[in-house]
Amino acid sequence: MSVNVKQLAAEKAVEYVQDGMKVGLGTGSTAYWAIRKLGERVQQGLKITAVATSQASEDQARELGIPLVAFGDIDSLDLTIDGADELDGELQLIKGGGGALLREKIVAMGSTRMIVVADESKAVQTLGKFPLPVEIVPFAWEWTVAKLAKLGCKPELRRSGDELYKTDNGNYIADCRFEVIASAPELALSLQGISGVVDHGLFIGIASMAIIGKNDGSIEIIEGETHL
Ligand SMILES: O=C(CO)[C@H](O)[C@H](O)COP(=O)(O)O
């Protein structure tokens, strides 16, 4: 039987959750397994409160009986567990493949620790193969997309069937194809300088640990620093 490497990494991360913690729930097919395992532990008596980063994760958590609060009602979180589209050895990430990057970033930055869970295909030397998701406001999106292209990428507005894809916040996502991202911090600064950009999928200095599930059934852990 083949190993479910996403499940392997996600369930390892859930071992770090302790009674009384406030936990951020990520989004995507790897975070799904973490939420599922957390649900199991809650049913066995674990006492936590959680904040979801997307409607999908909120629905899953509610179904499993995980107590949810709005992030606005608490000051901070202890731990967030979330997936990534790419991660490098310095724990710099590309996120947003599932369209939830803005809430994911707010929740991760409001957490003492963020554990990234991923399968080994997500681990790269240099970020950039995965098109960088950038959340932009619908107003004058053409102007914003033209500005993004000037940063040396090919931006494409994400679609959902015949419609333009809209995030949980009512914005669009421009998926920006770079050949390679030589300096993620420099690119992050340039993106923040474009008015129509709400946020982008570069997570720099946010993740404190990565748990990577490998095809041979082993787990690699990369430790960083907590940022709060
Ligand atoms: O950033 C995300 C959603 O916005 C996800 O964490 C990322 O896309 C990874 O997803 P998956 O675990 O399904 O590969």
The ligand as an SDF file (V2000), in Angstrom:
LIG
                    3D

 14 13  0  0  0  0  0  0  0  0999 V2000
   -1.7400   27.9690    0.1850 O   0  0  0  0  0  0  0  0  0  0  0  0
   -2.6170   27.1560    0.1330 C   0  0  0  0  0  0  0  0  0  0  0  0
   -4.0260   27.5130   -0.0950 C   0  0  0  0  0  0  0  0  0  0  0  0
   -4.1800   28.8700   -0.3590 O   0  0  0  0  0  0  0  0  0  0  0  0
   -2.2980   25.7110    0.3210 C   0  0  0  0  0  0  0  0  0  0  0  0
   -1.7300   25.5520    1.5680 O   0  0  0  0  0  0  0  0  0  0  0  0
   -1.3520   25.2960   -0.7530 C   0  0  0  0  0  0  0  0  0  0  0  0
   -1.9660   25.5590   -1.9970 O   0  0  0  0  0  0  0  0  0  0  0  0
   -0.9950   23.8220   -0.6430 C   0  0  0  0  0  0  0  0  0  0  0  0
   -2.1270   23.0610   -0.8810 O   0  0  0  0  0  0  0  0  0  0  0  0
   -2.0890   21.4970   -0.9200 P   0  0  0  0  0  0  0  0  0  0  0  0
   -1.7870   21.0440    0.4540 O   0  0  0  0  0  0  0  0  0  0  0  0
   -3.4680   21.1170   -1.4030 O   0  0  0  0  0  0  0  0  0  0  0  0
   -1.0380   21.0830   -1.9120 O   0  0  0  0  0  0  0  0  0  0  0  0
  1  2  2  0
  2  3  1  0
  2  5  1  0
  3  4  1  0
  5  6  1  0
  5  7  1  0
  7  8  1  0
  7  9  1  0
  9 10  1  0
 10 11  1  0
 11 12  2  0
 11 13  1  0
 11 14  1  0
M  END
$$$$
